Amino acid sequence: MKKKFLRLGITLLLLTSFSTACSSLGVKDEAKPKTNTADTSASNGNESVKLRIMWWGSQARHDATLKMLDLYTKKHPNVTFEPEYSGFDGYLDKLSTEAASKNAPDIIQMDAAWLADWNARGQLSDLSTGININDVDPKLLETGEYNGKLTAVPLGGNAWGMIYDKSALEKLGIAPPKDGWTWEDYFSMGEKIKSMLGKDQYPFKDGTADSTLYANYQLSKGKGWPITQEGKFNYDKATWLEYANTFADLRKKGIVPPPDVQLADIDLDPTQDMLIKGQLIFKGMHAAQVSAYESLKPNSIGVAAIPKAEQPGGWLKATFYFSVNQDSKYKEEAKKFIDWFINDPEATEIDGTTRGIPISNNIVSVMKPKFNQGDQLTVEMIDMTAKSSQAFNPGAPGWADFGKEESDIKQQLMFGKITPEQAYDELAKAAKKYEK
Amino acid sequence: MGDSMNRKLRSNALAGFLFISPWLIGFLFLNLWPMLMSFYYSLTDFSLLSPPKWIGFQNFMSIAEDRYFYNSLRVTFVFVLISVPLRLLFALMVAMLLNRDIRGISFYRTIIYLPSLIGGSVAVAVLWRNIFGINGFINHLASFFGMHAKNWIGSPETALGTLITLSVWQFGSAMIIFLAGLKQVPKDLYEAASVDGASKFRQFIAVTLPMLSPVIFFNLIMGVIGSFQSFTSAFVVTKGGPLNSTEMYALYLYQKGFSALHMGYASALAWILLVIVAVATALNFTASKYWVYYENEAGGRG
């Protein structure tokens, strides 16, 4: 009986332990000398090379990327690919596990939030040379640098803004949000709309547990990021109470959905996304996802910037990045591929805006006339946000675990188990563990 | 002569080891080695990506102050204490229904057992998520009775309940074992009981239950051990939410290990779970002396 348990009980740990066991038995060392020889031989471009590449995304992005890989192989017959792709859920878990067993792909799609930790461990190789980055906005490029070296090449321009159900607003006879709209506009529009909507329809979601929306709110009040880039707890108590009480009031009046209803909302899931199902008018969203909404709800998506107060609430950022694994045997080939990926007109045309607005300004000007409705909306949201925006903060290194406690505390508030004041105290207490 | 005896013994032993070597090698490398490593990791700070750093009992001390640890313990105990008895009861009832002599009974047995073949899989968990979701089947039923639509897996009060029903629904393997047990109960005991004028209910209490007690005990042990490690349903259906009301121990362990990359901490959690399950099993064995009746023992205890 006990043996049975032992076998089952540590199944989760078994894989890792075993792979670590392998590396300590010398498998890892064997790979080292190969690195140098492969690097030099790869550069003459004739030896057959198999690049492993990993990304996350929606079906549209998968289709486009696979087509690009085919095209690249057609042009460089010696290079073939082994793609690994999935949705965002579980992507980092898988990547970390592969990295732990020294088996991470050569080319990795990375998120800004992970760069600090990965760079600190020296897992990303230097991409400063070998890739043409002259047409990339230096501000975006900077976000991929670490200690003066480029370790992550941004793949697209992105913005954090709002989308809304344009046709529903038109039907209600409500004017769409204007440039430079404020939080008062936002909340009062919500109250007005709700009275015209059906029982299961809502203007927007309860923002109590939404840490991104709260960051927007606090930034717009000129109080900075709730957690600063340097890793300081910076929730402004008065701003937080104002925000939490506003939503508590909206929740009481039934203007925002009850907690259990809004927890069922899953972005871009055709059967679960409340906006696509016509149960929600506004939603915070990345510009890079707008075209996906447009394709699921054709001709009825509008875009807006995040509401402002004394200061703007939204920000511009790179969608995400390509990095090259430090252990890769084919670094030069990987760099060549990334160069082609962001600069080649044929390649970028296939990719379209599935990775946000193309990162090369040169490419954007070539592509602009060919943009479809969804692409245009993406550009529109970025332009609206670009008028006045905040500097993006990818999150302080070492604070990844705080997110769980943060959302846990805020959910307790949303379900009415604690008061906004208690939530603030708990957040401050939880943050103590992470402040250095 | 003694010499050749010795040689023979030795070659016998060698042959024995050779014969069990597939199991032995599997045990050493897939069970024992990872276990020893996980024990070592439980005493280290290990992020998977950099080499482990020795920190002694620091992990266990942090766990003692970790409110998510206590929460996951509470959730897991509630889950085990409710789902295991319910599932056994359900499995036993179905087994008794299927133990009747009616036409086409083997057909019914097959049909009822069939879902169990896919019982613990991700596919069923996904199905469960849809059934209890806000647009799910349950809410369609509820609307017939004038009840308000509710997100069963999104409410802290009901989320764990949906996982418990999923666990009860996976009664198939326990049911098969019960059915086999019921077939072993000698018919003449029932005949004797009915001659003595015992009702069906009395027969169940006085004959079926004692005769079946070793099987019940077996199912109980397996059920308790399995439920303590329950992972898939919580991972797929609710992801541990809402309000961590379904964050089971194994799920918390997984999150610590693979999402937060605290593999040392996760290893420590795994060892605590081992101790808990071992204690629970030992308690079960001790208690079994008072209610499990083995036929070959002289004198009943039932």
Interface residues (C-beta under 8 A of the other chain):
Chain A: M1 K2 K4 F5 L6 R7 L8 G9 I10 L12 L13 L14 T16 S17 F18 T20 A21 L92 D93 S96 T97 A99 A100 R121 Q123 P259 D260 V261 L263 A264 T271 Q272 A400 D401 K404 D408 Q411 Q412 F415 K417
Chain B: F29 L30 N31 W33 P34 M35 M37 S38 Y41 L48 L49 S50 Y68 G133 I134 N135 K150 N151 I153 G154 S155 P156 I221 I225 G226 Q229 G241 P242 L243 N244 A250 L253 Y254 Q255 G257 F258 S259 A260 L261 M263 A266 S267 A270 L273 L274 V277 A278 T281
